[in-house]
Structure formats: C-alpha cells, structure tokens
Amino acid sequence: MKRALFAVAVLLCVSCQMDKRFSRLQTGMTKTQVLAIVGKRPTGDKTQDGVETLQWETGSHYAKFKNGRLVDYGVE
C-alpha cells in the first residue's frame, strides 16, 4: 500500500513540473524552442491535416504545430 501511495505522489510531482514547463510556452514558438523548454522527449507524434501533434505521457500534455510553429498546447 505504501508503495502505491509513493508511486502516485511521484507521478503527481512529475505532472506538476510538466505544468510549470508548459506554462512557459507561447504560440508561435518553433518545435526546437518547445522541446528545449519541455526538456523531455515526446512519447507520441502524429500529423493530421497539416498539423503535427506531439504528446507526452505525463499528464497527457500536448503541443500542436502548423508550418513549424506552435499553434496550440495544453493538457487533454
């Protein structure tokens, strides 16, 4: 039981750190700038209708790019 509570606490802390990083993002940034701020490799990448979406496991964070620029980001 203690291990399960510890695991949940660790996941919450990691998610909070991602939220802090994502709060520094601004639309119009390049993919390179976004990746430098987030500091973690995305766990998912898809392109649909000319929009590339990167996703991170932690907290379901995402960043969407069109023409190489950030157009949307947040948590699903």
NUVOMAR-974904 format. One record per atom (N, C-alpha, C): residue number from 1; residue in one letter; chain; atom name; x, y, z. Coordinates in nm, 2 decimals, padded with zeros to 4 digits. Layout:
<atoms>
+--------+------+------+--------+--------+--------+--------+
! kolkol ! fiba ! baba ! drengu !      X !      Y !      Z !
+--------+------+------+--------+--------+--------+--------+
!    NUM !    a !    A !     CA !      X !      Y !      Z !
...
+--------+------+------+--------+--------+--------+--------+
</atoms>
This chain:
<atoms>
+--------+------+------+--------+--------+--------+--------+
! kolkol ! fiba ! baba ! drengu !      X !      Y !      Z !
+--------+------+------+--------+--------+--------+--------+
!      1 !    m !    A !      N !  00.08 ! -00.12 !  00.00 !
!      1 !    m !    A !     CA !  00.00 !  00.00 !  00.00 !
!      1 !    m !    A !      C !  00.09 !  00.13 !  00.00 !
!      2 !    k !    A !      N !  00.19 !  00.12 !  00.08 !
!      2 !    k !    A !     CA !  00.28 !  00.24 !  00.09 !
!      2 !    k !    A !      C !  00.35 !  00.27 ! -00.05 !
!      3 !    r !    A !      N !  00.38 !  00.16 ! -00.12 !
!      3 !    r !    A !     CA !  00.45 !  00.17 ! -00.25 !
!      3 !    r !    A !      C !  00.35 !  00.24 ! -00.35 !
!      4 !    a !    A !      N !  00.23 !  00.20 ! -00.34 !
!      4 !    a !    A !     CA !  00.13 !  00.25 ! -00.43 !
!      4 !    a !    A !      C !  00.11 !  00.40 ! -00.41 !
!      5 !    l !    A !      N !  00.10 !  00.44 ! -00.28 !
!      5 !    l !    A !     CA !  00.09 !  00.58 ! -00.25 !
!      5 !    l !    A !      C !  00.21 !  00.66 ! -00.29 !
!      6 !    f !    A !      N !  00.33 !  00.60 ! -00.27 !
!      6 !    f !    A !     CA !  00.45 !  00.67 ! -00.31 !
!      6 !    f !    A !      C !  00.45 !  00.69 ! -00.47 !
!      7 !    a !    A !      N !  00.41 !  00.59 ! -00.54 !
!      7 !    a !    A !     CA !  00.41 !  00.60 ! -00.69 !
!      7 !    a !    A !      C !  00.31 !  00.70 ! -00.73 !
!      8 !    v !    A !      N !  00.20 !  00.72 ! -00.67 !
!      8 !    v !    A !     CA !  00.10 !  00.82 ! -00.70 !
!      8 !    v !    A !      C !  00.16 !  00.96 ! -00.67 !
!      9 !    a !    A !      N !  00.23 !  00.97 ! -00.56 !
!      9 !    a !    A !     CA !  00.29 !  01.10 ! -00.52 !
!      9 !    a !    A !      C !  00.40 !  01.14 ! -00.62 !
!     10 !    v !    A !      N !  00.48 !  01.05 ! -00.67 !
!     10 !    v !    A !     CA !  00.58 !  01.08 ! -00.77 !
!     10 !    v !    A !      C !  00.52 !  01.12 ! -00.90 !
!     11 !    l !    A !      N !  00.42 !  01.05 ! -00.94 !
!     11 !    l !    A !     CA !  00.35 !  01.09 ! -01.07 !
!     11 !    l !    A !      C !  00.29 !  01.23 ! -01.06 !
!     12 !    l !    A !      N !  00.23 !  01.26 ! -00.95 !
!     12 !    l !    A !     CA !  00.18 !  01.40 ! -00.93 !
!     12 !    l !    A !      C !  00.28 !  01.50 ! -00.94 !
!     13 !    c !    A !      N !  00.40 !  01.48 ! -00.88 !
!     13 !    c !    A !     CA !  00.51 !  01.58 ! -00.88 !
!     13 !    c !    A !      C !  00.56 !  01.59 ! -01.02 !
!     14 !    v !    A !      N !  00.58 !  01.49 ! -01.09 !
!     14 !    v !    A !     CA !  00.62 !  01.49 ! -01.23 !
!     14 !    v !    A !      C !  00.52 !  01.57 ! -01.32 !
!     15 !    s !    A !      N !  00.40 !  01.55 ! -01.30 !
!     15 !    s !    A !     CA !  00.29 !  01.62 ! -01.37 !
!     15 !    s !    A !      C !  00.30 !  01.77 ! -01.34 !
!     16 !    c !    A !      N !  00.32 !  01.80 ! -01.21 !
!     16 !    c !    A !     CA !  00.33 !  01.95 ! -01.18 !
!     16 !    c !    A !      C !  00.44 !  02.01 ! -01.24 !
!     17 !    q !    A !      N !  00.56 !  01.94 ! -01.25 !
!     17 !    q !    A !     CA !  00.67 !  02.00 ! -01.32 !
!     17 !    q !    A !      C !  00.64 !  02.02 ! -01.47 !
!     18 !    m !    A !      N !  00.57 !  01.93 ! -01.53 !
!     18 !    m !    A !     CA !  00.54 !  01.95 ! -01.67 !
!     18 !    m !    A !      C !  00.44 !  02.07 ! -01.69 !
!     19 !    d !    A !      N !  00.35 !  02.09 ! -01.59 !
!     19 !    d !    A !     CA !  00.26 !  02.20 ! -01.60 !
!     19 !    d !    A !      C !  00.34 !  02.33 ! -01.59 !
!     20 !    k !    A !      N !  00.44 !  02.34 ! -01.51 !
!     20 !    k !    A !     CA !  00.53 !  02.46 ! -01.50 !
!     20 !    k !    A !      C !  00.60 !  02.48 ! -01.63 !
!     21 !    r !    A !      N !  00.65 !  02.38 ! -01.69 !
!     21 !    r !    A !     CA !  00.72 !  02.39 ! -01.81 !
!     21 !    r !    A !      C !  00.63 !  02.44 ! -01.92 !
!     22 !    f !    A !      N !  00.51 !  02.38 ! -01.93 !
!     22 !    f !    A !     CA !  00.41 !  02.42 ! -02.03 !
!     22 !    f !    A !      C !  00.36 !  02.56 ! -02.01 !
!     23 !    s !    A !      N !  00.36 !  02.61 ! -01.89 !
!     23 !    s !    A !     CA !  00.32 !  02.75 ! -01.87 !
!     23 !    s !    A !      C !  00.41 !  02.85 ! -01.93 !
!     24 !    r !    A !      N !  00.53 !  02.81 ! -01.97 !
!     24 !    r !    A !     CA !  00.63 !  02.89 ! -02.03 !
!     24 !    r !    A !      C !  00.62 !  02.90 ! -02.18 !
!     25 !    l !    A !      N !  00.54 !  02.81 ! -02.24 !
!     25 !    l !    A !     CA !  00.52 !  02.80 ! -02.38 !
!     25 !    l !    A !      C !  00.44 !  02.92 ! -02.43 !
!     26 !    q !    A !      N !  00.46 !  02.96 ! -02.56 !
!     26 !    q !    A !     CA !  00.39 !  03.07 ! -02.62 !
!     26 !    q !    A !      C !  00.36 !  03.03 ! -02.77 !
!     27 !    t !    A !      N !  00.24 !  03.05 ! -02.82 !
!     27 !    t !    A !     CA !  00.22 !  03.02 ! -02.96 !
!     27 !    t !    A !      C !  00.32 !  03.10 ! -03.04 !
!     28 !    g !    A !      N !  00.35 !  03.04 ! -03.16 !
!     28 !    g !    A !     CA !  00.45 !  03.10 ! -03.25 !
!     28 !    g !    A !      C !  00.59 !  03.04 ! -03.23 !
!     29 !    m !    A !      N !  00.61 !  02.97 ! -03.12 !
!     29 !    m !    A !     CA !  00.75 !  02.92 ! -03.09 !
!     29 !    m !    A !      C !  00.77 !  02.80 ! -03.19 !
!     30 !    t !    A !      N !  00.90 !  02.78 ! -03.22 !
!     30 !    t !    A !     CA !  00.94 !  02.67 ! -03.31 !
!     30 !    t !    A !      C !  00.94 !  02.54 ! -03.22 !
!     31 !    k !    A !      N !  00.94 !  02.43 ! -03.30 !
!     31 !    k !    A !     CA !  00.94 !  02.30 ! -03.23 !
!     31 !    k !    A !      C !  01.07 !  02.28 ! -03.15 !
!     32 !    t !    A !      N !  01.18 !  02.33 ! -03.20 !
!     32 !    t !    A !     CA !  01.31 !  02.33 ! -03.12 !
!     32 !    t !    A !      C !  01.30 !  02.41 ! -02.99 !
!     33 !    q !    A !      N !  01.24 !  02.52 ! -02.99 !
!     33 !    q !    A !     CA !  01.22 !  02.60 ! -02.87 !
!     33 !    q !    A !      C !  01.13 !  02.53 ! -02.77 !
!     34 !    v !    A !      N !  01.02 !  02.47 ! -02.82 !
!     34 !    v !    A !     CA !  00.93 !  02.40 ! -02.73 !
!     34 !    v !    A !      C !  01.00 !  02.28 ! -02.66 !
!     35 !    l !    A !      N !  01.07 !  02.20 ! -02.74 !
!     35 !    l !    A !     CA !  01.14 !  02.08 ! -02.69 !
!     35 !    l !    A !      C !  01.25 !  02.12 ! -02.59 !
!     36 !    a !    A !      N !  01.31 !  02.24 ! -02.61 !
!     36 !    a !    A !     CA !  01.41 !  02.29 ! -02.52 !
!     36 !    a !    A !      C !  01.35 !  02.32 ! -02.38 !
!     37 !    i !    A !      N !  01.23 !  02.38 ! -02.38 !
!     37 !    i !    A !     CA !  01.16 !  02.42 ! -02.26 !
!     37 !    i !    A !      C !  01.11 !  02.30 ! -02.19 !
!     38 !    v !    A !      N !  01.04 !  02.21 ! -02.26 !
!     38 !    v !    A !     CA !  00.98 !  02.09 ! -02.20 !
!     38 !    v !    A !      C !  01.09 !  02.00 ! -02.14 !
!     39 !    g !    A !      N !  01.20 !  01.98 ! -02.22 !
!     39 !    g !    A !     CA !  01.31 !  01.91 ! -02.17 !
!     39 !    g !    A !      C !  01.29 !  01.76 ! -02.17 !
!     40 !    k !    A !      N !  01.18 !  01.71 ! -02.22 !
!     40 !    k !    A !     CA !  01.16 !  01.56 ! -02.23 !
!     40 !    k !    A !      C !  01.12 !  01.53 ! -02.37 !
!     41 !    r !    A !      N !  01.16 !  01.41 ! -02.41 !
!     41 !    r !    A !     CA !  01.12 !  01.36 ! -02.54 !
!     41 !    r !    A !      C !  00.97 !  01.33 ! -02.54 !
!     42 !    p !    A !      N !  00.90 !  01.37 ! -02.65 !
!     42 !    p !    A !     CA !  00.76 !  01.33 ! -02.65 !
!     42 !    p !    A !      C !  00.74 !  01.18 ! -02.67 !
!     43 !    t !    A !      N !  00.63 !  01.13 ! -02.62 !
!     43 !    t !    A !     CA !  00.61 !  00.98 ! -02.63 !
!     43 !    t !    A !      C !  00.52 !  00.95 ! -02.75 !
!     44 !    g !    A !      N !  00.46 !  01.05 ! -02.81 !
!     44 !    g !    A !     CA !  00.38 !  01.03 ! -02.93 !
!     44 !    g !    A !      C !  00.39 !  01.14 ! -03.03 !
!     45 !    d !    A !      N !  00.37 !  01.11 ! -03.15 !
!     45 !    d !    A !     CA !  00.39 !  01.21 ! -03.26 !
!     45 !    d !    A !      C !  00.29 !  01.17 ! -03.37 !
!     46 !    k !    A !      N !  00.20 !  01.26 ! -03.41 !
!     46 !    k !    A !     CA !  00.12 !  01.23 ! -03.53 !
!     46 !    k !    A !      C !  00.09 !  01.36 ! -03.61 !
!     47 !    t !    A !      N !  00.06 !  01.34 ! -03.73 !
!     47 !    t !    A !     CA !  00.03 !  01.45 ! -03.82 !
!     47 !    t !    A !      C ! -00.10 !  01.43 ! -03.89 !
!     48 !    q !    A !      N ! -00.19 !  01.53 ! -03.88 !
!     48 !    q !    A !     CA ! -00.32 !  01.52 ! -03.94 !
!     48 !    q !    A !      C ! -00.36 !  01.66 ! -04.00 !
!     49 !    d !    A !      N ! -00.40 !  01.66 ! -04.12 !
!     49 !    d !    A !     CA ! -00.44 !  01.78 ! -04.19 !
!     49 !    d !    A !      C ! -00.33 !  01.89 ! -04.18 !
!     50 !    g !    A !      N ! -00.21 !  01.86 ! -04.19 !
!     50 !    g !    A !     CA ! -00.10 !  01.96 ! -04.18 !
!     50 !    g !    A !      C ! -00.06 !  02.00 ! -04.04 !
!     51 !    v !    A !      N ! -00.12 !  01.94 ! -03.94 !
!     51 !    v !    A !     CA ! -00.09 !  01.98 ! -03.80 !
!     51 !    v !    A !      C ! -00.02 !  01.86 ! -03.73 !
!     52 !    e !    A !      N !  00.10 !  01.89 ! -03.69 !
!     52 !    e !    A !     CA !  00.18 !  01.79 ! -03.61 !
!     52 !    e !    A !      C !  00.15 !  01.80 ! -03.47 !
!     53 !    t !    A !      N !  00.12 !  01.69 ! -03.40 !
!     53 !    t !    A !     CA !  00.09 !  01.69 ! -03.26 !
!     53 !    t !    A !      C !  00.19 !  01.60 ! -03.19 !
!     54 !    l !    A !      N !  00.26 !  01.66 ! -03.09 !
!     54 !    l !    A !     CA !  00.35 !  01.59 ! -03.00 !
!     54 !    l !    A !      C !  00.28 !  01.57 ! -02.87 !
!     55 !    q !    A !      N !  00.29 !  01.45 ! -02.81 !
!     55 !    q !    A !     CA !  00.23 !  01.42 ! -02.68 !
!     55 !    q !    A !      C !  00.33 !  01.37 ! -02.59 !
!     56 !    w !    A !      N !  00.31 !  01.40 ! -02.46 !
!     56 !    w !    A !     CA !  00.39 !  01.35 ! -02.35 !
!     56 !    w !    A !      C !  00.30 !  01.27 ! -02.26 !
!     57 !    e !    A !      N !  00.35 !  01.15 ! -02.21 !
!     57 !    e !    A !     CA !  00.28 !  01.06 ! -02.13 !
!     57 !    e !    A !      C !  00.23 !  01.13 ! -02.00 !
!     58 !    t !    A !      N !  00.32 !  01.21 ! -01.94 !
!     58 !    t !    A !     CA !  00.29 !  01.27 ! -01.81 !
!     58 !    t !    A !      C !  00.18 !  01.37 ! -01.82 !
!     59 !    g !    A !      N !  00.07 !  01.33 ! -01.76 !
!     59 !    g !    A !     CA ! -00.04 !  01.43 ! -01.76 !
!     59 !    g !    A !      C ! -00.11 !  01.45 ! -01.89 !
!     60 !    s !    A !      N ! -00.08 !  01.37 ! -01.99 !
!     60 !    s !    A !     CA ! -00.14 !  01.39 ! -02.13 !
!     60 !    s !    A !      C ! -00.12 !  01.53 ! -02.19 !
!     61 !    h !    A !      N !  00.00 !  01.58 ! -02.17 !
!     61 !    h !    A !     CA !  00.03 !  01.71 ! -02.23 !
!     61 !    h !    A !      C !  00.05 !  01.70 ! -02.38 !
!     62 !    y !    A !      N !  00.02 !  01.80 ! -02.45 !
!     62 !    y !    A !     CA !  00.04 !  01.80 ! -02.60 !
!     62 !    y !    A !      C !  00.08 !  01.94 ! -02.65 !
!     63 !    a !    A !      N !  00.14 !  01.94 ! -02.77 !
!     63 !    a !    A !     CA !  00.18 !  02.06 ! -02.84 !
!     63 !    a !    A !      C !  00.15 !  02.04 ! -02.98 !
!     64 !    k !    A !      N !  00.08 !  02.13 ! -03.05 !
!     64 !    k !    A !     CA !  00.04 !  02.12 ! -03.19 !
!     64 !    k !    A !      C !  00.12 !  02.23 ! -03.27 !
!     65 !    f !    A !      N !  00.17 !  02.18 ! -03.38 !
!     65 !    f !    A !     CA !  00.25 !  02.27 ! -03.47 !
!     65 !    f !    A !      C !  00.19 !  02.27 ! -03.61 !
!     66 !    k !    A !      N !  00.19 !  02.39 ! -03.67 !
!     66 !    k !    A !     CA !  00.15 !  02.41 ! -03.81 !
!     66 !    k !    A !      C !  00.25 !  02.50 ! -03.87 !
!     67 !    n !    A !      N !  00.30 !  02.45 ! -03.99 !
!     67 !    n !    A !     CA !  00.41 !  02.52 ! -04.06 !
!     67 !    n !    A !      C !  00.53 !  02.55 ! -03.97 !
!     68 !    g !    A !      N !  00.56 !  02.45 ! -03.88 !
!     68 !    g !    A !     CA !  00.68 !  02.46 ! -03.79 !
!     68 !    g !    A !      C !  00.66 !  02.55 ! -03.67 !
!     69 !    r !    A !      N !  00.54 !  02.60 ! -03.65 !
!     69 !    r !    A !     CA !  00.52 !  02.69 ! -03.53 !
!     69 !    r !    A !      C !  00.41 !  02.64 ! -03.44 !
!     70 !    l !    A !      N !  00.43 !  02.66 ! -03.31 !
!     70 !    l !    A !     CA !  00.33 !  02.62 ! -03.21 !
!     70 !    l !    A !      C !  00.20 !  02.70 ! -03.23 !
!     71 !    v !    A !      N !  00.09 !  02.62 ! -03.24 !
!     71 !    v !    A !     CA ! -00.04 !  02.68 ! -03.26 !
!     71 !    v !    A !      C ! -00.13 !  02.65 ! -03.14 !
!     72 !    d !    A !      N ! -00.10 !  02.55 ! -03.06 !
!     72 !    d !    A !     CA ! -00.19 !  02.51 ! -02.95 !
!     72 !    d !    A !      C ! -00.11 !  02.42 ! -02.86 !
!     73 !    y !    A !      N ! -00.14 !  02.42 ! -02.73 !
!     73 !    y !    A !     CA ! -00.08 !  02.33 ! -02.64 !
!     73 !    y !    A !      C ! -00.16 !  02.32 ! -02.51 !
!     74 !    g !    A !      N ! -00.14 !  02.22 ! -02.43 !
!     74 !    g !    A !     CA ! -00.21 !  02.21 ! -02.31 !
!     74 !    g !    A !      C ! -00.22 !  02.07 ! -02.26 !
!     75 !    v !    A !      N ! -00.32 !  02.03 ! -02.18 !
!     75 !    v !    A !     CA ! -00.34 !  01.90 ! -02.13 !
!     75 !    v !    A !      C ! -00.48 !  01.85 ! -02.17 !
!     76 !    e !    A !      N ! -00.48 !  01.73 ! -02.22 !
!     76 !    e !    A !     CA ! -00.61 !  01.67 ! -02.26 !
!     76 !    e !    A !      C ! -00.68 !  01.61 ! -02.15 !
+--------+------+------+--------+--------+--------+--------+
</atoms>
